[in-house]
Amino acid sequence: MNVHDYISVDPEVCHGKPCFKGTRIMVSLVLEMLESGQTVKEILEAYPKLSPTHVQAALHLASQLLDNDRFVAFKAA
């Protein structure tokens, strides 16, 4: 999947945070909705401009960012 087909970063839109192309819906919002237990169906009902592929692109972007970064060890609270 090429996330750039679905996600863009523009300093003039949402303070430069990743958004779904043609919208002001931030990728982080969809990821937070998934984290809170909402289903893809619920997300698509809340944001009808999105498709299941948009949600998949958000997950793919998160995976790519985690895979291409260095991390500092931290202790769980």
Rosetta silent file (secondary structure, phi, psi, omega in degrees, C-alpha in Angstrom):
SEQUENCE: MNVHDYISVDPEVCHGKPCFKGTRIMVSLVLEMLESGQTVKEILEAYPKLSPTHVQAALHLASQLLDNDRFVAFKAA
SCORE:     score description
SCORE:     0.000 S_00000001
   1 L     0.000  136.867  174.708    0.000    0.000    0.000 S_00000001
   2 L  -100.728  103.206 -176.278    1.176    3.485   -0.831 S_00000001
   3 H   -62.670  -22.886 -179.364   -0.031    5.625    2.067 S_00000001
   4 H   -68.698  -13.648  173.791    0.686    8.762    0.046 S_00000001
   5 H   -74.373  -20.335 -174.029   -2.356    7.912   -2.071 S_00000001
   6 L  -120.954  -23.131 -173.125   -4.535    8.447    1.021 S_00000001
   7 E  -125.405  138.741  176.610   -2.569   10.590    3.478 S_00000001
   8 E  -132.844  159.470  175.002   -0.894   13.951    3.063 S_00000001
   9 L  -127.825  118.616 -178.182    1.112   16.300    5.227 S_00000001
  10 L  -135.026  122.373 -178.586    0.737   19.991    4.484 S_00000001
  11 L   -57.526  -20.064 -179.395    1.994   22.704    6.831 S_00000001
  12 L   -88.570   -5.775 -177.294   -1.099   24.749    5.912 S_00000001
  13 L  -122.477  123.719  177.218   -3.551   22.003    6.955 S_00000001
  14 H    51.264   41.079  176.732   -4.018   20.871   10.570 S_00000001
  15 H    58.323   28.524  176.916   -0.668   22.347   11.619 S_00000001
  16 H    80.251   10.701  177.890    1.210   19.952    9.346 S_00000001
  17 L   -82.965  149.535 -179.780   -0.104   16.788   10.970 S_00000001
  18 L   -58.828  129.162  178.501   -0.913   13.816    8.705 S_00000001
  19 E  -130.392  159.545  174.535   -4.474   14.055    7.335 S_00000001
  20 E   -75.506  134.014 -176.029   -6.478   12.062    4.877 S_00000001
  21 L   -52.840  137.249  177.506   -6.255   13.664    1.449 S_00000001
  22 L    76.945    6.504  179.375   -9.061   16.047    0.627 S_00000001
  23 L  -135.714  175.707  169.829  -10.179   16.264    4.267 S_00000001
  24 L  -114.556   27.894  178.938   -9.104   17.807    7.518 S_00000001
  25 L   -89.009  115.105 -177.074   -9.506   14.486    9.284 S_00000001
  26 E   -77.220  142.663  178.542   -6.263   13.730   11.085 S_00000001
  27 H   -59.078  -39.091 -178.577   -4.825   10.232   10.958 S_00000001
  28 H   -60.784  -32.899  178.439   -4.215   10.368   14.714 S_00000001
  29 H   -62.320  -45.088  179.238   -7.956   10.792   15.288 S_00000001
  30 H   -65.303  -40.854  178.298   -8.725    7.521   13.505 S_00000001
  31 H   -64.218  -39.148  177.459   -5.949    5.738   15.388 S_00000001
  32 H   -65.994  -37.057  177.793   -7.307    7.067   18.695 S_00000001
  33 H   -64.875  -41.139  177.158  -10.794    5.869   17.760 S_00000001
  34 H   -64.247  -42.315  179.372   -9.429    2.385   17.047 S_00000001
  35 H   -60.101  -36.583 -177.670   -7.515    2.455   20.336 S_00000001
  36 L   -78.561   -2.171  175.537  -10.705    3.294   22.216 S_00000001
  37 L   100.679    2.434  178.461  -12.375    0.210   20.764 S_00000001
  38 L   -70.915  146.471 -179.714  -14.448    1.747   18.010 S_00000001
  39 L   -85.607  164.810  176.163  -14.940   -0.435   14.975 S_00000001
  40 H   -59.350  -40.355  178.941  -14.070    0.481   11.418 S_00000001
  41 H   -58.702  -43.998  179.239  -17.806    0.604   10.727 S_00000001
  42 H   -64.646  -39.147  178.570  -18.301    3.151   13.521 S_00000001
  43 H   -64.166  -44.638 -178.934  -15.419    5.267   12.233 S_00000001
  44 H   -67.783  -31.687  175.736  -16.830    5.245    8.703 S_00000001
  45 H   -68.586  -37.176  179.579  -20.273    6.198   10.022 S_00000001
  46 H   -74.302  -30.760 -177.569  -18.735    9.142   11.893 S_00000001
  47 L  -131.799   79.824 -174.297  -16.609   10.181    8.886 S_00000001
  48 L   -62.723  -15.126  177.101  -18.418    9.180    5.675 S_00000001
  49 L   -73.522  -14.387 -178.369  -15.663   10.684    3.501 S_00000001
  50 L   -93.865  157.513  176.516  -13.378    7.845    4.623 S_00000001
  51 L  -123.160  169.203  175.639  -13.283    4.281    3.344 S_00000001
  52 H   -56.172  -31.187  179.634  -11.920    1.094    4.907 S_00000001
  53 H   -67.279  -32.063  175.824   -8.774    1.678    2.861 S_00000001
  54 H   -63.148  -43.760  179.537   -8.228    5.009    4.632 S_00000001
  55 H   -63.574  -42.103  177.605   -8.284    3.227    7.994 S_00000001
  56 H   -62.147  -40.028  178.559   -5.869    0.624    6.650 S_00000001
  57 H   -63.462  -38.162  177.711   -3.589    3.438    5.414 S_00000001
  58 H   -62.024  -45.195  178.403   -3.600    4.983    8.903 S_00000001
  59 H   -64.961  -38.944  179.327   -2.508    1.689   10.434 S_00000001
  60 H   -64.760  -43.048  178.266    0.102    1.213    7.725 S_00000001
  61 H   -61.555  -44.723  178.825    1.528    4.703    8.352 S_00000001
  62 H   -59.604  -42.799  179.062    1.726    4.037   12.101 S_00000001
  63 H   -63.447  -44.098  179.164    3.520    0.772   11.423 S_00000001
  64 H   -62.086  -43.345 -178.779    5.985    2.435    9.049 S_00000001
  65 H   -64.714  -39.776  177.980    6.752    5.208   11.527 S_00000001
  66 H   -68.752  -33.668 -177.583    7.391    2.717   14.321 S_00000001
  67 H   -74.867  -23.364 -173.612    9.541    0.577   12.058 S_00000001
  68 L  -110.528   26.662 -176.986   11.728    3.481   10.946 S_00000001
  69 L  -132.213  164.415  174.862   12.533    5.145   14.248 S_00000001
  70 L  -104.692  148.693 -177.264   14.807    4.680   17.228 S_00000001
  71 L  -126.539  150.226  175.462   13.396    4.380   20.707 S_00000001
  72 L  -101.185  133.707 -179.699   14.632    5.116   24.180 S_00000001
  73 L   -62.631  143.403  176.697   13.843    2.463   26.765 S_00000001
  74 L  -142.683  155.149  179.946   11.282    3.443   29.366 S_00000001
  75 L   -93.104  140.138  177.295    9.764    1.730   32.374 S_00000001
  76 L   -68.817  145.350 -178.448    6.071    0.960   32.449 S_00000001
  77 L   -74.739    0.000    0.000    4.144    2.896   35.075 S_00000001
